[in-house]
Amino acid sequence: MQAASRESYKVAAERLDAYVRGAEPSAVASTADDILSVAALLRREPRLRRALSDPARSGADRAGLLGEMLRGKLGAEALDLLASLVSGRWSAPSELLDATERLGIEALLASADKSGELGEVEDELFRFGQVVAGSPELSNVLADPAAPVERRAALVDQLLAGKARPVTGYLVGVALGGFGGRRFSGALTRLVELAAERRDRQVAYVTVAAPLSDSEERRLGARLSEMYGREVSVRQTVDPEVLGGVSVRVGSDLYDGTVLRRLNETRNALAKS
C-alpha cells in the first residue's frame, strides 16, 4: 500500500483493536465474517470499489454510500469499522479491497486469539500448507484458478473435517480466493505470518534434511528471538535433497548453511576456473 492507504488502514485497524478488547470471541468472529463478505463484494464489483475510494467524494459521502447499501445487512460493529475504512484516503481502488480483506482477516485472527486458539490455528495453517506442497496433484487442484472456489473449498472441508478448527478452515477458504492477490500457496504463507504477528511473533521457515529434535528447535528459536528482538515461531520443512545443514528464512533474510548450497557453490567455482 502507498502512504495514504496505509494511514487509512491504520485508523481502521486501531478501531478494530479497540472493539476487540471489549467483545466476546463469537461477536468478533461474526464481525469478521461480515467484513469478509464485503471484501468479496468489492472483489466482484469494480465499480463499487471505485465509488468507495473516489477521491472526488468526501469521506463522509463515501461512508454514507456504504451505509445506504449495507445498513440492516451487516452487524453495527462491522458497518462502523467499514465506514471508518472507506472514509479514509485510498491511492487506488485495489488498495481499498486489500485493506478490507486484511481487516476481516485481522478480526478473524483476533477472535481466535480471544478464544485461546490462535497458536493452534497458526500451526494448522502451516501443516496444511505442508500437506499441499507435498502432493503435486492436490496442489494443482487447489491452486487451479479455473475451478470454482466453492468446489475447491468443499474439497478442503473434506480434508480438514475433524482435523482442524473452524477458523483454520475459514482462513484456508480465504486463501483459495486469492487473499491479497496471491496464489494459493503464497496466501497460506501470508496467513501464517499474520497469525504470528497477531501473537507478536516472527515466523522462521527452517529447511532441514532430517527433522530437528525438540531441544534443537527450542535452541534455534531462542537464538533467532535474540537476533530479532521478539519471539520466533520455528516452522520446519524436511527436504532430504538439501543433504544436511540448515536453511533459515525470516522475512527477507535468508541464512543458508545447507550442504546442497555449499556443493552448488563449489560446482560454480569449478565451472569458472
C-alpha positions as CSV (number, residue, x, y, z in Angstrom):
1,M,0.0,0.0,0.0
2,Q,1.1,3.6,-0.6
3,A,1.4,6.0,2.3
4,A,-2.2,7.4,2.2
5,S,-3.7,4.0,2.0
6,R,-1.5,2.7,4.9
7,E,-2.6,5.6,7.1
8,S,-6.3,4.9,6.3
9,Y,-5.9,1.3,7.1
10,K,-4.1,2.1,10.3
11,V,-7.0,4.1,11.6
12,A,-9.5,1.3,10.9
13,A,-7.1,-1.3,12.4
14,E,-6.8,0.7,15.6
15,R,-10.6,1.0,15.8
16,L,-10.8,-2.8,15.3
17,D,-8.4,-3.4,18.2
18,A,-10.4,-1.1,20.5
19,Y,-13.6,-3.0,19.6
20,V,-12.0,-6.4,20.1
21,R,-10.8,-5.6,23.6
22,G,-14.4,-5.4,25.0
23,A,-16.1,-8.0,22.7
24,E,-16.8,-11.7,23.0
25,P,-14.9,-14.1,20.6
26,S,-18.1,-15.1,18.9
27,A,-19.1,-11.5,18.3
28,V,-15.7,-10.7,16.8
29,A,-15.9,-13.8,14.6
30,S,-19.3,-12.6,13.3
31,T,-17.9,-9.1,12.6
32,A,-15.0,-10.7,10.7
33,D,-17.5,-12.7,8.6
34,D,-19.4,-9.5,7.8
35,I,-16.3,-7.6,6.8
36,L,-15.0,-10.5,4.6
37,S,-18.4,-10.7,2.9
38,V,-18.0,-7.1,1.9
39,A,-14.4,-7.8,0.7
40,A,-15.9,-10.5,-1.6
41,L,-18.5,-8.0,-2.8
42,L,-15.8,-5.4,-3.6
43,R,-13.8,-8.1,-5.5
44,R,-16.9,-8.8,-7.7
45,E,-17.9,-5.2,-8.2
46,P,-15.1,-3.0,-9.5
47,R,-17.5,0.0,-10.0
48,L,-18.3,-0.2,-6.3
49,R,-14.6,-0.3,-5.4
50,R,-14.1,2.9,-7.5
51,A,-17.1,4.7,-5.9
52,L,-16.0,3.9,-2.4
53,S,-12.4,5.1,-3.0
54,D,-13.2,8.0,-5.2
55,P,-11.0,11.0,-4.1
56,A,-13.5,13.4,-5.7
57,R,-16.1,12.4,-3.0
58,S,-15.7,13.3,0.7
59,G,-15.0,10.6,3.2
60,A,-18.4,11.2,4.8
61,D,-20.1,10.8,1.4
62,R,-18.4,7.5,0.8
63,A,-19.3,6.3,4.2
64,G,-22.9,7.3,3.7
65,L,-23.0,5.4,0.4
66,L,-21.7,2.3,2.2
67,G,-24.3,2.7,4.9
68,E,-27.2,3.1,2.4
69,M,-26.2,-0.1,0.7
70,L,-25.5,-2.3,3.7
71,R,-27.4,-1.0,6.7
72,G,-29.5,-3.8,8.0
73,K,-27.5,-6.4,6.2
74,L,-24.4,-6.2,8.5
75,G,-23.9,-6.0,12.2
76,A,-23.4,-2.5,13.6
77,E,-19.8,-3.1,14.5
78,A,-18.8,-4.3,11.1
79,L,-20.6,-1.4,9.5
80,D,-18.9,1.1,11.8
81,L,-15.4,-0.4,11.0
82,L,-16.1,-0.4,7.3
83,A,-17.3,3.2,7.4
84,S,-14.1,4.1,9.1
85,L,-12.2,2.3,6.3
86,V,-13.9,3.8,3.3
87,S,-13.9,7.4,4.7
88,G,-10.1,7.3,4.5
89,R,-7.9,8.3,1.5
90,W,-7.1,5.5,-0.9
91,S,-4.3,5.6,-3.5
92,A,-6.2,3.1,-5.7
93,P,-9.4,1.1,-5.6
94,S,-7.4,-2.2,-5.4
95,E,-5.9,-0.9,-2.1
96,L,-9.3,-0.4,-0.6
97,L,-10.1,-4.0,-1.5
98,D,-6.8,-5.3,0.0
99,A,-7.4,-3.3,3.2
100,T,-11.0,-4.6,3.6
101,E,-9.9,-8.2,3.2
102,R,-6.9,-7.6,5.6
103,L,-9.2,-6.0,8.2
104,G,-11.6,-9.0,8.0
105,I,-8.7,-11.4,8.5
106,E,-7.3,-9.5,11.4
107,A,-10.8,-9.6,13.0
108,L,-10.9,-13.4,12.5
109,L,-7.5,-13.9,13.9
110,A,-8.4,-11.7,16.9
111,S,-11.5,-13.9,17.6
112,A,-9.2,-17.0,17.6
113,D,-6.8,-15.2,19.9
114,K,-9.5,-14.3,22.4
115,S,-10.6,-17.9,22.3
116,G,-7.0,-19.1,23.1
117,E,-6.8,-20.9,19.8
118,L,-4.5,-18.7,17.7
119,G,-1.3,-20.7,18.2
120,E,-3.1,-23.9,17.1
121,V,-4.6,-22.1,14.1
122,E,-1.2,-20.9,13.0
123,D,0.2,-24.4,13.3
124,E,-2.8,-25.9,11.5
125,L,-2.4,-23.5,8.6
126,F,1.3,-24.2,8.3
127,R,0.8,-28.0,8.4
128,F,-2.0,-27.9,5.8
129,G,0.4,-25.9,3.6
130,Q,3.0,-28.6,4.0
131,V,0.5,-31.3,3.1
132,V,-0.5,-29.5,0.0
133,A,3.1,-28.8,-1.0
134,G,3.9,-32.5,-0.6
135,S,1.2,-33.5,-3.1
136,P,1.6,-32.0,-6.6
137,E,-1.8,-33.3,-7.6
138,L,-3.5,-31.7,-4.6
139,S,-1.6,-28.5,-5.0
140,N,-2.6,-28.3,-8.7
141,V,-6.3,-28.9,-7.9
142,L,-6.4,-26.3,-5.1
143,A,-4.5,-23.7,-6.9
144,D,-6.4,-24.0,-10.2
145,P,-8.0,-20.6,-10.9
146,A,-10.3,-22.2,-13.5
147,A,-12.0,-24.3,-10.9
148,P,-14.8,-22.7,-8.9
149,V,-13.7,-21.6,-5.4
150,E,-16.8,-23.4,-3.9
151,R,-15.7,-26.7,-5.4
152,R,-12.2,-26.4,-4.1
153,A,-13.5,-25.2,-0.7
154,A,-15.7,-28.4,-0.5
155,L,-12.5,-30.5,-1.0
156,V,-10.7,-28.6,1.7
157,D,-13.7,-29.1,4.1
158,Q,-13.4,-32.9,3.5
159,L,-9.6,-32.8,4.1
160,L,-9.9,-30.8,7.3
161,A,-13.0,-32.4,8.8
162,G,-12.3,-33.3,12.4
163,K,-8.6,-32.3,12.0
164,A,-8.6,-28.5,12.3
165,R,-10.5,-25.7,14.0
166,P,-13.3,-23.9,12.1
167,V,-11.3,-20.7,11.9
168,T,-8.5,-22.6,10.2
169,G,-10.9,-23.9,7.5
170,Y,-12.3,-20.4,7.0
171,L,-8.8,-19.0,6.5
172,V,-7.9,-21.7,4.0
173,G,-11.1,-20.7,2.1
174,V,-9.9,-17.1,2.0
175,A,-6.5,-18.3,0.7
176,L,-8.4,-20.2,-2.1
177,G,-10.0,-17.0,-3.1
178,G,-6.5,-15.4,-3.7
179,F,-6.0,-13.4,-0.5
180,G,-4.2,-10.2,-1.3
181,G,-4.0,-11.1,-5.0
182,R,-1.6,-14.0,-4.2
183,R,-1.6,-17.6,-5.4
184,F,-2.9,-20.2,-3.0
185,S,0.4,-21.2,-1.5
186,G,1.5,-17.6,-1.1
187,A,-1.8,-16.7,0.5
188,L,-1.4,-19.5,3.0
189,T,2.1,-18.4,3.9
190,R,0.9,-14.8,4.4
191,L,-1.9,-16.0,6.7
192,V,0.6,-18.0,8.8
193,E,2.7,-14.8,9.2
194,L,-0.3,-12.7,10.1
195,A,-1.3,-15.2,12.8
196,A,2.2,-15.0,14.2
197,E,2.2,-11.2,14.1
198,R,-1.1,-11.1,16.0
199,R,0.8,-13.0,18.7
200,D,3.7,-10.6,18.4
201,R,5.9,-13.2,16.9
202,Q,8.0,-13.6,13.7
203,V,8.0,-16.8,11.6
204,A,11.2,-18.6,10.8
205,Y,10.9,-21.1,7.9
206,V,13.5,-23.8,8.5
207,T,14.5,-26.4,5.9
208,V,16.5,-29.4,7.0
209,A,17.4,-32.8,5.6
210,A,16.1,-34.6,8.8
211,P,13.7,-33.2,11.5
212,L,15.2,-31.2,14.3
213,S,14.7,-32.6,17.8
214,D,12.5,-30.6,20.2
215,S,15.6,-29.3,22.0
216,E,17.3,-28.3,18.8
217,E,14.2,-26.5,17.7
218,R,14.0,-24.7,21.0
219,R,17.6,-23.6,20.9
220,L,17.2,-22.3,17.3
221,G,14.1,-20.4,18.3
222,A,15.8,-18.9,21.3
223,R,18.8,-17.8,19.2
224,L,16.5,-16.2,16.5
225,S,14.5,-14.5,19.2
226,E,17.7,-12.9,20.5
227,M,18.6,-11.8,17.0
228,Y,15.2,-10.3,16.1
229,G,14.2,-9.0,19.5
230,R,10.8,-10.8,19.6
231,E,9.5,-14.4,19.9
232,V,10.0,-16.5,16.8
233,S,7.8,-19.4,15.6
234,V,10.0,-22.1,14.0
235,R,8.3,-23.8,11.1
236,Q,10.2,-26.9,9.8
237,T,10.2,-28.3,6.3
238,V,12.0,-31.6,5.8
239,D,13.7,-31.9,2.4
240,P,16.3,-34.7,2.0
241,E,17.6,-33.0,-1.1
242,V,19.4,-30.4,1.0
243,L,21.6,-33.3,2.2
244,G,22.5,-31.7,5.5
245,G,22.8,-28.4,7.4
246,V,20.0,-25.9,7.9
247,S,18.4,-23.1,5.8
248,V,16.5,-20.4,7.7
249,R,14.3,-17.7,6.2
250,V,12.9,-14.9,8.4
251,G,11.1,-12.3,6.3
252,S,13.5,-11.3,3.6
253,D,16.5,-12.6,5.5
254,L,18.0,-16.0,4.3
255,Y,20.6,-17.9,6.2
256,D,21.5,-20.9,4.0
257,G,24.0,-23.3,5.6
258,T,22.9,-26.4,3.7
259,V,25.3,-29.0,2.2
260,L,23.5,-28.5,-1.1
261,R,24.3,-24.8,-1.2
262,R,28.0,-25.5,-0.5
263,L,28.1,-28.1,-3.2
264,N,26.5,-25.8,-5.7
265,E,29.0,-23.0,-4.8
266,T,31.8,-25.5,-5.3
267,R,30.4,-26.6,-8.7
268,N,30.1,-22.9,-9.8
269,A,33.6,-22.1,-8.7
270,L,35.0,-25.1,-10.6
271,A,33.0,-24.2,-13.7
272,K,34.6,-20.7,-13.7
273,S,38.1,-21.9,-13.2
